Amino acid sequence: FCRRGEGGRFVEEGRASLGGEKPVNPSGGLKSYGHPIGATGVRMIYELVTQLRGQAGERQVQGARVGLAHNLGGPGAVACVSILGG
């Protein structure tokens, strides 16, 4: 998204916000959904599919074509990255 050392400015400038060039977490993240342990990955994929279908309402990322979800299981023992396109 940005060069090393430029992450702070990237976020401060709003480039990671809903209307920014690289929106991150438009749903607010899983804590806003009660962090459904065991179903975390499913909830993340649901959000990606909703975005890619253009059905996310107020949190819709305009022109969404690719989404990435990253999930960890246990104390970092398992990691999964899903990249979806639509």
Secondary structure, DSSP 8 states (H G I E B T S, - for coil): ---TT-HHHHHHTTTTSTTSSS---TT--GGGGT--TTTHHHHHHHHHHHHHTT--GGG--TT--EEEEEEEETTTTEEEEEEEE-
